[in-house]
Amino acid sequence: MMANMQVARENSTGQMPVDKVLTPDRFMDYEQEVKGSRLVDLALARIVRDGMEVCDIGGASGVFLGELLNRSKYHFNATLLEVVDEYRVRLVDERINYRLASVLDNDIPDGSFDMITFRHIIHHLVADNIVKTLDNQRRAFEQIFRMVRPGGYLVFQEQVHYVRLFARMVYHMSLLANKMRIRSRFFDAGTVVVAFPTTEEIKCFLDANKSACAFAIEEYFNEPKNMPLRWKLTLLMKNVGDLTYVIKVNGKKGGTP
Ligand SMILES: C[S@@+](CC[C@H](N)C(=O)[O-])C[C@H]1O[C@@H](n2cnc3c(N)ncnc32)[C@H](O)[C@@H]1O
């Protein structure tokens, strides 16, 4: 178990302290799912020269970046931006440059990366109320667009809920279970607080950047997810799925095309 978890600048953003709302040990198994996934292929296809700067946000112990490093024929620079420091000693590949920072609050210069990737982090940017949570999710996209260079790419997958009401109920119930310390191993309840965005909300978070950035969606997949029966029975987690996007950032306002 990870003891005395250290986190990056947790209190300077609206995000609840991650050591109170996440169980990082679990993500080490979860990460393995990415191996051989479409997300790896989509990112690999856009690594086209040596020296490219690639950043995976919320990449835990680096399984995703490790796959890219092993399979790409180019020698690119891989940065993992994580809010939990303990992943640093669990990195799966020593070529990864580990950076302890939050996607919501960091001092990474504008346009630092040719490609930014992330998988399943937006629903973890929870605050103690839904308004601030949605604002965190919006700000995460703002930061990501800021950090990518003109001509660069965003390649990501995010878990969404297709029913807004149920998404909100899952958020409020997981927050309550967390605050009341209600524990259920069967439902993984008690620690993890999640706020799944809807398909439309992800689109809004993206569109909010259109005035600062010209971008084009190159690939888009919307795939319903088959959840374990115990979750489906609650009905709350029946209508969920994964959105996958590949976005080309063509230019930024006031910047070079
Ligand atoms: C569900 S895990 C996903 C891990 C990995 N990307 C994968 O696909 O398996 C969410 C990850 O987001 C990270 N995270 C949460 N808040 C973050 C933040 N503000 N900035 C960067 N990473 C964050 C967590 O530490 C965790 O590793």
The ligand as a Tripos MOL2 file, in Angstrom:
@<TRIPOS>MOLECULE
LIG
   27    29     1     0     0
SMALL
NO_CHARGES

@<TRIPOS>ATOM
      1 C1         -8.1540    6.2990  -13.2810 C.3       1 LIG1
      2 S1         -6.4630    6.7470  -13.0670 S.3       1 LIG1
      3 C2         -5.9160    6.5470  -14.7440 C.3       1 LIG1
      4 C3         -4.4860    6.1120  -14.8070 C.3       1 LIG1
      5 C4         -3.9810    5.8980  -16.2400 C.3       1 LIG1
      6 N1         -4.0740    7.1180  -17.0330 N.3       1 LIG1
      7 C5         -4.7260    4.7790  -16.9270 C.2       1 LIG1
      8 O1         -5.2790    5.0190  -17.9930 O.co2     1 LIG1
      9 O2         -4.8020    3.6870  -16.3790 O.co2     1 LIG1
     10 C6         -6.4980    8.5250  -12.8490 C.3       1 LIG1
     11 C7         -5.1250    9.1170  -12.6980 C.3       1 LIG1
     12 O3         -5.2400   10.5480  -12.7170 O.3       1 LIG1
     13 C8         -4.3040   11.0660  -11.7820 C.3       1 LIG1
     14 N2         -4.7280   12.4200  -11.4160 N.ar      1 LIG1
     15 C9         -5.7640   12.7810  -10.6270 C.ar      1 LIG1
     16 N3         -5.8350   14.1040  -10.5060 N.ar      1 LIG1
     17 C10        -4.8360   14.6210  -11.2700 C.ar      1 LIG1
     18 C11        -4.3910   15.9360  -11.5360 C.ar      1 LIG1
     19 N4         -4.9820   17.0140  -11.0050 N.pl3     1 LIG1
     20 N5         -3.3130   16.1100  -12.3510 N.ar      1 LIG1
     21 C12        -2.6870   15.0370  -12.9050 C.ar      1 LIG1
     22 N6         -3.0700   13.7510  -12.6670 N.ar      1 LIG1
     23 C13        -4.1320   13.5470  -11.8560 C.ar      1 LIG1
     24 C14        -4.3570   10.0740  -10.6370 C.3       1 LIG1
     25 O4         -3.2540   10.1640   -9.7650 O.3       1 LIG1
     26 C15        -4.4220    8.7460  -11.3970 C.3       1 LIG1
     27 O5         -3.1440    8.2450  -11.6750 O.3       1 LIG1
@<TRIPOS>BOND
     1     1     2 1
     2     2     3 1
     3     2    10 1
     4     3     4 1
     5     4     5 1
     6     5     6 1
     7     5     7 1
     8     7     8 2
     9     7     9 1
    10    10    11 1
    11    11    12 1
    12    11    26 1
    13    12    13 1
    14    13    14 1
    15    13    24 1
    16    14    15 ar
    17    14    23 ar
    18    15    16 ar
    19    16    17 ar
    20    17    18 ar
    21    17    23 ar
    22    18    19 1
    23    18    20 ar
    24    20    21 ar
    25    21    22 ar
    26    22    23 ar
    27    24    25 1
    28    24    26 1
    29    26    27 1
@<TRIPOS>SUBSTRUCTURE
     1 LIG1         1 GROUP 0 **** ****
